[in-house]
Amino acid sequence: MEHHQFYEVLPDGRYKFRVDHHTLDDHNKCERYFNFRHVPDSLGLVWATKGVSLKVALGSWWSSTMESFYHEMQFGAVPDDATTARIAVDAWRENKIDDYKNLEPDVFDKFGGVDGAMLMALEYKQAFGQAHFQQWQIIGAELGFGWKDELKLGEDDKVVVYYGGKPDLVVLDRAQNMIMPLDFKTKDSVPSNAATKYKPHPQTAGYIFAVRKMLEQIQDDQIDSSHNDAELHLNLKAIAKMPKAPTKCVVMVCARFRPTDKPRSGIRAPRFLPVYPNYDASEIEEWRNIVIEKCRRLRDSIERSVWVPREGDSSCHLYYTGCPFRRVCSVPANIRESVLKADFVKIEPWRPYTPEED
């Protein structure tokens, strides 16, 4: 099974799936969308838009900025202001955000360009830098796992499921001696329901499952020596005192646009808000069983080549500017291929990271 594949048929007739949160979430949103984005053609390629929105690009920029910011902490100090600003600018250039200045000028100007990028990073450092340096040991930043089948989620008579992903951070909370995955979420502003938005949530549950499973494998010395461990495995193994398995994770909700200093309510909204979803063992097991059932349904879609569109506001208008394939679905079936060829491009399928070759 190649790294770019998400399924294959095993000799016993069962389907082997390699999935992550985004793969499953796309199937939940709309099966037809999933077919366009994840089911490869004879050349192994899938359909994609010709570009991404600035808001999506800012999310990628922020993930890159935070990866480097926390990486600097591993050298024994909180990055100073000059280093923090440089990190933000380097990530800005790496993600080519200036290219959007003329494409989406309103959003670009509202964010503040590269000056806004430096300000956001410096505000984050001021709010959390010293506290996180004292409270946390950084175990890994942007370390992928699962695309070499390190983590079997489960199996039944129809499917064998492996799980993967790439949390933005994995940290050791020193006070609790507990490992916690962390994920950054960028929004226009911190939503009022942020404290309850991320539970139940399949991504937070999945990251907790993955780290718990890795710790179990390390404790039981069950890591398969036939393939290289994920780098996250190796970093966990290097911890001097075996930590507690996680029961919670951290979701850091970040506002793209700086809140006004003088709101009408008199109470300034936060630009960053940490949320801590908690899961007990039974909830993680329930999530695991749900993922296996989703993969059974995904097998059915593949076998019958039936991809049912989920029409309406719940999917067609879910994205920043609506589903990118809305125009394809709005024309008769006999001309959809022509619309795809005119408005979209073929790329390699999504995967959370590119694993190193053995």
C-alpha positions as CSV (number, residue, x, y, z in Angstrom):
1,M,0.0,0.0,0.0
2,E,1.6,3.3,-1.2
3,H,1.7,6.3,1.2
4,H,-0.7,8.2,-1.0
5,Q,-3.4,5.5,-0.9
6,F,-6.1,5.5,1.7
7,Y,-7.4,2.0,1.0
8,E,-6.6,-1.3,-0.5
9,V,-8.3,-4.7,-0.8
10,L,-6.6,-7.4,1.3
11,P,-6.2,-11.0,0.2
12,D,-9.0,-12.0,2.6
13,G,-11.4,-9.6,0.9
14,R,-11.5,-7.0,3.7
15,Y,-10.7,-3.4,2.9
16,K,-7.7,-1.9,4.7
17,F,-8.2,1.8,5.3
18,R,-5.6,4.4,6.3
19,V,-7.6,7.5,7.5
20,D,-7.3,10.7,9.4
21,H,-9.8,13.2,10.8
22,H,-9.9,15.3,7.6
23,T,-10.6,12.2,5.3
24,L,-13.5,11.1,7.5
25,D,-14.8,14.6,7.9
26,D,-15.0,15.2,4.2
27,H,-17.0,11.9,3.8
28,N,-19.4,13.1,6.5
29,K,-19.9,16.5,4.9
30,C,-20.7,15.1,1.5
31,E,-20.0,11.8,-0.2
32,R,-19.7,13.5,-3.7
33,Y,-17.3,16.0,-2.3
34,F,-15.2,13.1,-0.9
35,N,-15.2,11.4,-4.3
36,F,-13.9,14.5,-6.0
37,R,-11.2,15.2,-3.4
38,H,-10.0,11.7,-2.3
39,V,-10.9,8.9,-4.7
40,P,-8.0,8.9,-7.2
41,D,-8.2,8.3,-11.0
42,S,-6.1,5.8,-12.9
43,L,-3.1,8.1,-12.5
44,G,-3.5,8.4,-8.7
45,L,-4.8,12.0,-8.9
46,V,-7.8,13.8,-7.5
47,W,-9.7,17.1,-8.2
48,A,-8.8,20.3,-6.4
49,T,-9.4,24.0,-6.7
50,K,-6.9,26.1,-8.5
51,G,-6.0,28.0,-5.4
52,V,-7.0,28.5,-1.7
53,S,-8.6,31.4,0.0
54,L,-6.5,33.9,2.0
55,K,-8.3,32.8,5.2
56,V,-7.1,29.2,4.6
57,A,-3.6,30.4,3.7
58,L,-3.5,32.4,7.0
59,G,-4.3,29.3,8.9
60,S,-1.3,27.6,7.2
61,W,0.8,30.6,8.0
62,W,-0.2,30.5,11.7
63,S,0.5,26.8,12.0
64,S,4.0,27.3,10.5
65,T,4.6,30.3,12.9
66,M,3.6,28.3,16.0
67,E,5.6,25.3,14.9
68,S,8.8,27.4,14.8
69,F,7.9,29.4,17.9
70,Y,7.5,26.3,20.1
71,H,10.5,24.7,18.4
72,E,12.6,27.7,19.6
73,M,11.5,26.9,23.2
74,Q,13.2,23.6,23.0
75,F,16.5,25.5,23.1
76,G,15.9,26.6,26.6
77,A,14.2,30.0,26.5
78,V,11.1,31.8,25.3
79,P,11.9,33.5,21.9
80,D,12.5,37.2,22.3
81,D,10.5,39.8,20.4
82,A,12.9,40.0,17.5
83,T,13.0,36.3,17.1
84,T,9.2,36.0,17.3
85,A,8.7,38.7,14.7
86,R,11.3,37.0,12.4
87,I,9.5,33.7,12.8
88,A,6.2,35.3,11.7
89,V,7.8,37.0,8.7
90,D,9.7,33.9,7.6
91,A,6.4,31.9,7.7
92,W,4.6,34.7,5.9
93,R,7.1,34.5,3.0
94,E,7.2,30.7,3.0
95,N,3.4,30.6,2.6
96,K,3.5,33.4,0.0
97,I,0.9,35.4,1.7
98,D,1.8,38.7,-0.2
99,D,0.5,37.0,-3.3
100,Y,-3.0,37.6,-1.9
101,K,-2.6,41.4,-1.6
102,N,-4.3,42.0,-5.0
103,L,-6.4,38.8,-5.0
104,E,-8.3,39.5,-1.8
105,P,-7.4,43.1,-0.8
106,D,-10.2,43.6,1.7
107,V,-9.2,40.5,3.8
108,F,-5.5,41.3,3.4
109,D,-5.9,44.9,4.6
110,K,-8.1,43.9,7.5
111,F,-5.5,41.5,8.7
112,G,-2.8,44.1,8.4
113,G,-0.4,42.5,6.0
114,V,3.0,41.4,7.3
115,D,2.8,44.0,10.1
116,G,-0.4,42.3,11.3
117,A,1.4,39.0,11.2
118,M,4.2,40.2,13.4
119,L,1.7,41.8,15.8
120,M,-0.3,38.6,16.1
121,A,2.7,36.5,16.9
122,L,4.0,39.1,19.5
123,E,0.6,39.2,21.1
124,Y,0.5,35.4,21.4
125,K,4.0,35.4,22.9
126,Q,3.0,38.0,25.4
127,A,-0.1,36.1,26.4
128,F,1.3,32.6,26.6
129,G,5.0,32.4,25.9
130,Q,6.4,32.4,29.5
131,A,3.6,30.4,31.0
132,H,3.9,27.6,28.4
133,F,7.7,27.6,28.8
134,Q,7.3,27.0,32.5
135,Q,4.3,24.6,32.3
136,W,5.1,22.5,29.3
137,Q,7.9,20.3,27.8
138,I,7.5,20.3,24.0
139,I,7.5,16.7,22.9
140,G,6.9,17.4,19.2
141,A,5.7,20.2,16.8
142,E,4.0,19.1,13.6
143,L,5.1,15.5,13.9
144,G,3.0,13.1,11.8
145,F,2.1,9.6,12.7
146,G,0.2,6.6,11.3
147,W,1.0,6.7,7.6
148,K,3.3,3.7,8.0
149,D,0.5,1.8,9.8
150,E,1.9,2.3,13.3
151,L,-1.5,2.7,14.9
152,K,-4.2,0.1,14.2
153,L,-7.5,1.6,15.2
154,G,-9.5,-1.7,14.9
155,E,-10.9,-4.3,12.6
156,D,-13.9,-6.5,11.9
157,D,-15.2,-8.8,9.2
158,K,-15.3,-6.0,6.6
159,V,-12.5,-3.5,7.3
160,V,-9.1,-3.1,8.9
161,V,-8.5,0.5,10.0
162,Y,-5.3,2.4,10.7
163,Y,-5.4,6.0,12.0
164,G,-3.0,8.8,11.3
165,G,-2.7,12.6,11.8
166,K,-0.4,15.5,12.5
167,P,-1.2,17.5,15.6
168,D,0.2,21.0,15.7
169,L,1.9,20.2,19.1
170,V,2.3,17.4,21.6
171,V,3.3,18.7,25.1
172,L,4.0,17.3,28.5
173,D,2.2,19.2,31.2
174,R,4.7,19.1,34.0
175,A,2.3,19.8,36.8
176,Q,0.0,16.9,35.8
177,N,2.7,14.7,34.3
178,M,0.3,14.2,31.4
179,I,0.8,14.2,27.6
180,M,-1.6,16.5,25.8
181,P,-2.1,17.0,22.0
182,L,-2.7,20.6,20.9
183,D,-4.4,21.9,17.8
184,F,-4.6,25.6,16.6
185,K,-7.9,26.8,15.1
186,T,-8.0,30.1,13.3
187,K,-11.3,32.0,13.1
188,D,-12.3,35.5,12.1
189,S,-12.9,36.0,15.8
190,V,-13.1,33.8,18.8
191,P,-16.7,32.4,18.7
192,S,-18.9,32.7,21.7
193,N,-19.4,28.9,21.8
194,A,-15.7,28.1,21.7
195,A,-15.7,26.6,25.2
196,T,-18.2,23.9,24.1
197,K,-17.5,23.7,20.3
198,Y,-14.8,21.1,20.4
199,K,-16.5,18.3,22.3
200,P,-17.8,16.1,20.9
201,H,-15.3,16.5,18.1
202,P,-13.7,13.7,16.1
203,Q,-10.3,15.4,15.8
204,T,-9.8,16.0,19.5
205,A,-10.9,12.5,20.3
206,G,-8.6,11.0,17.6
207,Y,-5.5,12.8,18.8
208,I,-6.1,11.6,22.4
209,F,-6.6,8.0,21.1
210,A,-3.4,8.2,19.1
211,V,-1.2,9.4,21.9
212,R,-2.8,7.0,24.4
213,K,-2.1,4.2,22.0
214,M,1.5,5.2,21.5
215,L,2.1,5.3,25.2
216,E,0.6,1.8,25.6
217,Q,2.9,0.5,22.9
218,I,5.9,2.0,24.6
219,Q,5.0,0.7,28.0
220,D,4.3,-2.8,26.6
221,D,7.3,-2.7,24.3
222,Q,4.9,-3.5,21.4
223,I,6.3,-1.2,18.8
224,D,6.7,-3.1,15.6
225,S,10.5,-3.3,14.8
226,S,9.7,-4.1,11.2
227,H,9.3,-0.5,10.3
228,N,10.6,2.8,11.6
229,D,8.8,4.4,14.5
230,A,7.0,7.7,13.9
231,E,9.2,10.5,15.2
232,L,6.5,11.2,17.8
233,H,6.9,7.7,19.0
234,L,10.6,8.3,19.4
235,N,10.1,11.6,21.3
236,L,7.7,9.9,23.7
237,K,10.1,7.1,24.4
238,A,12.8,9.6,25.3
239,I,10.8,11.1,28.3
240,A,12.6,10.2,31.5
241,K,9.5,9.5,33.6
242,M,6.6,7.7,31.9
243,P,3.7,10.3,31.8
244,K,0.0,9.7,32.3
245,A,-2.0,8.9,29.3
246,P,-4.0,11.9,28.1
247,T,-7.6,12.4,29.1
248,K,-7.7,15.9,27.5
249,C,-6.2,17.9,24.7
250,V,-5.8,21.6,24.1
251,V,-7.5,23.5,21.3
252,M,-6.1,27.0,21.0
253,V,-8.7,29.2,19.2
254,C,-7.1,32.2,17.5
255,A,-8.7,35.2,15.9
256,R,-7.3,36.2,12.6
257,F,-8.5,39.8,13.0
258,R,-7.5,41.8,16.0
259,P,-10.4,42.6,18.3
260,T,-11.2,46.2,18.7
261,D,-9.8,47.9,21.7
262,K,-13.0,49.8,22.4
263,P,-16.0,47.5,21.9
264,R,-19.5,48.8,22.4
265,S,-20.0,46.3,25.3
266,G,-17.0,47.7,27.0
267,I,-15.5,44.2,27.3
268,R,-12.7,43.4,24.8
269,A,-13.0,40.0,23.2
270,P,-10.0,37.7,23.5
271,R,-7.8,37.1,20.5
272,F,-6.6,33.7,21.8
273,L,-8.6,31.3,23.9
274,P,-7.4,27.9,25.1
275,V,-10.1,25.2,25.4
276,Y,-9.5,21.8,27.1
277,P,-11.9,19.1,26.0
278,N,-11.9,16.1,28.4
279,Y,-12.6,12.5,27.3
280,D,-12.8,9.4,29.5
281,A,-11.9,5.9,28.2
282,S,-15.5,5.0,27.3
283,E,-15.9,8.1,25.1
284,I,-12.6,7.3,23.3
285,E,-13.8,3.7,22.8
286,E,-17.2,5.0,21.4
287,W,-15.3,7.3,19.0
288,R,-13.1,4.3,17.9
289,N,-16.2,2.2,17.1
290,I,-17.8,5.1,15.2
291,V,-14.7,5.4,13.0
292,I,-14.8,1.7,12.2
293,E,-18.5,2.0,11.2
294,K,-17.7,5.0,9.0
295,C,-15.1,3.0,7.2
296,R,-17.6,0.2,6.6
297,R,-19.9,2.8,5.0
298,L,-16.9,4.2,3.0
299,R,-16.3,0.6,1.7
300,D,-19.9,0.4,0.6
301,S,-19.5,3.7,-1.4
302,I,-16.3,2.5,-3.0
303,E,-17.7,-1.0,-3.9
304,R,-20.9,0.4,-5.5
305,S,-19.3,3.6,-6.8
306,V,-22.3,5.5,-5.3
307,W,-21.5,8.9,-3.8
308,V,-24.6,10.5,-2.5
309,P,-24.5,14.3,-2.4
310,R,-25.6,16.0,0.8
311,E,-27.5,19.0,-0.6
312,G,-28.4,22.1,1.4
313,D,-26.9,24.5,3.9
314,S,-25.3,21.7,6.0
315,S,-22.7,21.0,3.2
316,C,-23.1,23.2,0.1
317,H,-22.6,26.4,2.1
318,L,-20.4,25.1,4.9
319,Y,-17.1,26.5,3.7
320,Y,-15.8,30.2,3.7
321,T,-17.3,30.8,0.2
322,G,-19.4,27.7,-0.1
323,C,-18.4,24.3,-1.3
324,P,-16.0,24.7,-4.2
325,F,-17.8,22.0,-6.1
326,R,-21.2,23.7,-5.9
327,R,-21.1,24.8,-9.6
328,V,-20.3,21.2,-10.7
329,C,-23.3,19.8,-8.8
330,S,-25.6,22.6,-10.2
331,V,-25.2,21.5,-13.8
332,P,-26.6,18.4,-15.5
333,A,-24.5,15.2,-15.0
334,N,-23.5,14.9,-18.6
335,I,-21.5,18.2,-18.5
336,R,-20.0,18.0,-15.0
337,E,-16.7,16.5,-16.3
338,S,-16.3,19.6,-18.6
339,V,-16.8,21.9,-15.7
340,L,-14.3,20.0,-13.6
341,K,-11.7,20.2,-16.4
342,A,-12.3,24.0,-16.8
343,D,-12.4,25.1,-13.2
344,F,-10.3,22.6,-11.3
345,V,-6.9,20.9,-11.4
346,K,-5.6,17.4,-10.7
347,I,-3.3,16.9,-7.8
348,E,-2.0,14.2,-5.5
349,P,-4.5,13.1,-2.9
350,W,-4.5,14.6,0.6
351,R,-2.5,13.1,3.3
352,P,-1.6,14.7,6.7
353,Y,2.1,14.5,6.1
354,T,4.7,12.8,3.9
355,P,6.4,10.0,5.8
356,E,10.1,9.5,5.4
357,E,11.1,6.5,3.4
358,D,12.8,3.6,5.2
